[in-house]
Amino acid sequence: MRAVGGILLALALAGCASVQQSACPAGQERLKTAQLFFGQQIDGKASVSEADFRRFIEDELTPRFPDGLTVLDANGQWRASGNPLVRDASKVVLIVLPAKGDASSRIEAVQGAYKRQFGQESVLVLTQATCVSL
């Protein structure tokens, strides 16, 4: 019985490996998008001001992603080093990544700049392929 279960599992996984990404609808193209999550709390007491974050966008994000981005206000929580639960306001930046060029090195540079400038432990980044209409 275990052998049959193992064979069925192997066949199911093989089928998943061969699934192609579906084509995008007419007028759209497959590009990658990135979501960057920037915590606003500094050392548990202060937070990044709106003016400081705007300046960060102008100095760090816009030069690296001049075609555009979207900034959203959010509230989040995460486990900090030492295991305390941290709840704070955050900013989420959405970027449609250019089809050409090395966007990952630019994202890493933004992460590093934010961590250094505002004393953050991390900047969460999610990337995914999606259909985009420009």
C-alpha positions as CSV (number, residue, x, y, z in Angstrom):
1,M,0.0,0.0,0.0
2,R,2.9,2.4,0.8
3,A,4.4,1.7,-2.6
4,V,1.2,2.6,-4.4
5,G,0.9,5.8,-2.3
6,G,4.5,6.7,-3.1
7,I,3.9,6.1,-6.9
8,L,0.8,8.3,-6.8
9,L,2.6,11.0,-5.0
10,A,5.5,10.9,-7.5
11,L,3.1,11.0,-10.5
12,A,1.2,14.0,-9.0
13,L,4.5,15.9,-8.3
14,A,5.7,15.1,-11.9
15,G,2.5,16.5,-13.2
16,C,2.9,19.7,-11.2
17,A,6.4,20.2,-12.6
18,S,5.2,20.2,-16.2
19,V,2.4,22.7,-15.7
20,Q,3.1,25.8,-17.8
21,Q,2.3,29.3,-16.7
22,S,-0.8,30.5,-18.3
23,A,-0.6,33.2,-21.0
24,C,-1.5,36.7,-20.1
25,P,-4.7,38.2,-21.5
26,A,-4.5,40.3,-24.6
27,G,-2.9,43.7,-23.9
28,Q,-1.0,42.4,-20.9
29,E,2.5,41.1,-20.4
30,R,4.1,38.9,-17.8
31,L,6.4,40.9,-15.6
32,K,7.7,40.7,-12.0
33,T,6.4,42.9,-9.2
34,A,8.0,43.6,-5.9
35,Q,6.4,44.5,-2.6
36,L,8.7,46.1,0.0
37,F,7.6,46.4,3.6
38,F,9.2,49.2,5.6
39,G,8.7,49.3,9.3
40,Q,8.3,52.7,10.8
41,Q,9.3,52.2,14.4
42,I,12.8,53.2,15.4
43,D,14.2,51.6,18.6
44,G,10.8,51.1,20.1
45,K,10.3,54.8,20.8
46,A,10.2,57.0,17.8
47,S,9.1,56.4,14.3
48,V,10.2,57.4,10.8
49,S,8.5,60.7,10.0
50,E,6.5,61.2,6.8
51,A,9.1,63.8,5.7
52,D,12.0,61.3,6.3
53,F,10.2,58.6,4.4
54,R,9.4,61.0,1.5
55,R,13.1,61.9,1.4
56,F,14.0,58.2,1.4
57,I,11.8,57.6,-1.6
58,E,13.3,60.6,-3.4
59,D,16.9,59.7,-2.6
60,E,16.9,55.9,-2.7
61,L,13.8,54.4,-4.4
62,T,13.1,56.9,-7.3
63,P,16.6,56.9,-8.7
64,R,16.6,53.1,-8.8
65,F,13.1,52.7,-10.1
66,P,12.3,55.9,-12.0
67,D,9.4,54.4,-14.0
68,G,7.2,54.6,-10.9
69,L,6.0,53.0,-7.7
70,T,3.1,53.1,-5.3
71,V,3.3,53.7,-1.5
72,L,0.6,52.4,0.8
73,D,0.2,52.9,4.5
74,A,-0.2,49.7,6.5
75,N,0.0,48.2,10.0
76,G,1.9,45.1,10.7
77,Q,3.6,42.9,13.2
78,W,6.6,40.7,13.3
79,R,9.0,38.8,15.6
80,A,12.1,40.9,16.4
81,S,15.4,39.4,17.4
82,G,15.1,38.4,21.0
83,N,11.6,37.1,20.2
84,P,9.3,40.1,21.2
85,L,6.3,40.7,19.0
86,V,6.6,44.1,17.4
87,R,3.5,45.9,16.1
88,D,4.0,49.1,14.2
89,A,2.9,51.2,11.3
90,S,4.6,50.5,8.1
91,K,4.8,51.5,4.5
92,V,4.4,49.1,1.6
93,V,6.0,50.1,-1.7
94,L,4.7,48.3,-4.9
95,I,6.9,48.3,-7.9
96,V,6.4,46.8,-11.4
97,L,10.0,45.7,-12.1
98,P,11.5,46.5,-15.5
99,A,11.8,43.6,-17.9
100,K,15.5,44.3,-18.5
101,G,18.3,44.9,-16.0
102,D,19.1,43.6,-12.6
103,A,16.3,44.8,-10.3
104,S,17.4,42.4,-7.5
105,S,20.6,44.3,-6.9
106,R,18.7,47.6,-6.8
107,I,16.2,46.2,-4.3
108,E,19.0,44.9,-2.1
109,A,20.6,48.4,-2.2
110,V,17.2,49.9,-1.1
111,Q,16.9,47.4,1.7
112,G,20.5,48.1,2.9
113,A,20.0,51.9,2.8
114,Y,16.7,51.7,4.8
115,K,18.2,49.4,7.5
116,R,21.3,51.7,7.9
117,Q,19.4,55.0,7.8
118,F,16.6,54.0,10.2
119,G,18.2,51.3,12.3
120,Q,15.9,48.5,11.1
121,E,16.6,44.8,11.4
122,S,15.0,44.0,8.1
123,V,12.9,45.1,5.1
124,L,10.6,42.3,3.9
125,V,10.5,41.9,0.1
126,L,8.0,39.8,-1.8
127,T,8.4,39.3,-5.6
128,Q,6.1,37.5,-8.0
129,A,5.4,37.1,-11.6
130,T,2.1,38.6,-12.7
131,C,0.3,39.9,-15.8
132,V,0.6,43.6,-16.2
133,S,-1.1,46.1,-18.4
134,L,0.9,49.3,-18.8
